[in-house]
Amino acid sequence: MKRNSRLSLALHTLGHMAGDPNRKRTSADIAEHSGTNPVVVRRVLGRLRDAGLLTSEKGHAGGWSLAREPDSITLADVYLALDESLIASGREDHAPKCSVEHALHRRVSSIMKEIEQSLVDRLGETTIFEVRGK
């Protein structure tokens, strides 16, 4: 997985959080550990918060923490929260003029959707607790 993707950052961060679920982590600490910028961390983790996977508190004693038990957060939950597709797909608004291209586009799009659903299903079989480094 790309080291600079939002999914990679989210899974890495949640993997660490799964090891100590009650500990709050600051955006600066997460950014330093993952080699990125705190603004990027806040953007990515904000999506996870919006999806109910994380909570955040402002202030001196604030930070990010898990909103659910680590064994109830699947990799699919994270993937879907970020709305980051790993499966390349064609433009939905593209309307080919050629009938062959149109049929090909429709069939390939259908296959890509099936692959995407298969990926989500497989990611749903694993929790962040199960994959965290020990």
Contacts in CASP RR format, 6 or more apart in sequence:
PFRMAT RR
TARGET T0000
AUTHOR 0000-0000-0000
METHOD contacts of the structure
MODEL  1
MKRNSRLSLALHTLGHMAGDPNRKRTSADIAEHSGTNPVVVRRVLGRLRD
AGLLTSEKGHAGGWSLAREPDSITLADVYLALDESLIASGREDHAPKCSV
EHALHRRVSSIMKEIEQSLVDRLGETTIFEVRGK
1 7 0 8 1.000
1 8 0 8 1.000
1 11 0 8 1.000
2 8 0 8 1.000
4 36 0 8 1.000
5 84 0 8 1.000
6 43 0 8 1.000
6 44 0 8 1.000
6 47 0 8 1.000
6 82 0 8 1.000
6 84 0 8 1.000
7 78 0 8 1.000
7 79 0 8 1.000
7 82 0 8 1.000
7 84 0 8 1.000
7 86 0 8 1.000
9 34 0 8 1.000
9 36 0 8 1.000
9 40 0 8 1.000
9 41 0 8 1.000
9 44 0 8 1.000
10 44 0 8 1.000
10 45 0 8 1.000
10 47 0 8 1.000
10 48 0 8 1.000
10 78 0 8 1.000
10 81 0 8 1.000
10 82 0 8 1.000
11 75 0 8 1.000
11 78 0 8 1.000
11 128 0 8 1.000
11 131 0 8 1.000
12 34 0 8 1.000
13 25 0 8 1.000
13 30 0 8 1.000
13 34 0 8 1.000
13 41 0 8 1.000
13 44 0 8 1.000
13 45 0 8 1.000
13 64 0 8 1.000
14 48 0 8 1.000
14 53 0 8 1.000
14 66 0 8 1.000
14 70 0 8 1.000
14 73 0 8 1.000
14 78 0 8 1.000
14 128 0 8 1.000
15 70 0 8 1.000
15 128 0 8 1.000
15 131 0 8 1.000
15 132 0 8 1.000
15 133 0 8 1.000
16 25 0 8 1.000
16 33 0 8 1.000
16 132 0 8 1.000
17 23 0 8 1.000
17 25 0 8 1.000
17 64 0 8 1.000
17 65 0 8 1.000
17 66 0 8 1.000
17 70 0 8 1.000
17 128 0 8 1.000
18 66 0 8 1.000
18 70 0 8 1.000
18 73 0 8 1.000
18 128 0 8 1.000
18 129 0 8 1.000
18 132 0 8 1.000
19 70 0 8 1.000
19 129 0 8 1.000
19 132 0 8 1.000
21 65 0 8 1.000
21 66 0 8 1.000
21 69 0 8 1.000
21 70 0 8 1.000
22 65 0 8 1.000
23 65 0 8 1.000
24 57 0 8 1.000
24 61 0 8 1.000
24 62 0 8 1.000
24 63 0 8 1.000
24 64 0 8 1.000
24 65 0 8 1.000
25 63 0 8 1.000
25 64 0 8 1.000
25 65 0 8 1.000
26 62 0 8 1.000
26 63 0 8 1.000
26 64 0 8 1.000
27 38 0 8 1.000
27 41 0 8 1.000
27 42 0 8 1.000
27 45 0 8 1.000
27 63 0 8 1.000
27 64 0 8 1.000
28 38 0 8 1.000
30 38 0 8 1.000
30 41 0 8 1.000
30 45 0 8 1.000
30 64 0 8 1.000
31 37 0 8 1.000
31 38 0 8 1.000
31 40 0 8 1.000
31 41 0 8 1.000
34 41 0 8 1.000
44 82 0 8 1.000
45 54 0 8 1.000
45 56 0 8 1.000
45 64 0 8 1.000
46 54 0 8 1.000
46 56 0 8 1.000
47 81 0 8 1.000
47 82 0 8 1.000
47 83 0 8 1.000
48 54 0 8 1.000
48 78 0 8 1.000
48 81 0 8 1.000
48 82 0 8 1.000
49 55 0 8 1.000
49 56 0 8 1.000
49 64 0 8 1.000
49 67 0 8 1.000
50 81 0 8 1.000
51 77 0 8 1.000
51 80 0 8 1.000
51 81 0 8 1.000
52 67 0 8 1.000
52 68 0 8 1.000
52 81 0 8 1.000
53 66 0 8 1.000
53 67 0 8 1.000
53 68 0 8 1.000
53 73 0 8 1.000
53 77 0 8 1.000
53 78 0 8 1.000
53 81 0 8 1.000
54 64 0 8 1.000
54 65 0 8 1.000
54 66 0 8 1.000
54 67 0 8 1.000
55 64 0 8 1.000
55 65 0 8 1.000
55 66 0 8 1.000
55 67 0 8 1.000
56 62 0 8 1.000
56 63 0 8 1.000
56 64 0 8 1.000
56 65 0 8 1.000
57 63 0 8 1.000
57 65 0 8 1.000
66 73 0 8 1.000
69 129 0 8 1.000
70 127 0 8 1.000
70 128 0 8 1.000
70 129 0 8 1.000
70 132 0 8 1.000
71 127 0 8 1.000
71 129 0 8 1.000
71 130 0 8 1.000
72 127 0 8 1.000
73 127 0 8 1.000
73 128 0 8 1.000
73 129 0 8 1.000
74 123 0 8 1.000
74 124 0 8 1.000
74 125 0 8 1.000
74 126 0 8 1.000
74 127 0 8 1.000
74 128 0 8 1.000
75 123 0 8 1.000
75 124 0 8 1.000
75 126 0 8 1.000
75 127 0 8 1.000
75 128 0 8 1.000
75 131 0 8 1.000
76 120 0 8 1.000
76 121 0 8 1.000
76 123 0 8 1.000
76 124 0 8 1.000
77 124 0 8 1.000
78 123 0 8 1.000
78 128 0 8 1.000
79 86 0 8 1.000
79 119 0 8 1.000
79 120 0 8 1.000
79 123 0 8 1.000
80 120 0 8 1.000
85 116 0 8 1.000
86 119 0 8 1.000
87 112 0 8 1.000
87 115 0 8 1.000
87 116 0 8 1.000
87 119 0 8 1.000
88 112 0 8 1.000
89 109 0 8 1.000
89 112 0 8 1.000
89 113 0 8 1.000
89 116 0 8 1.000
90 105 0 8 1.000
90 108 0 8 1.000
90 109 0 8 1.000
90 112 0 8 1.000
92 109 0 8 1.000
94 105 0 8 1.000
95 102 0 8 1.000
96 102 0 8 1.000
96 105 0 8 1.000
END
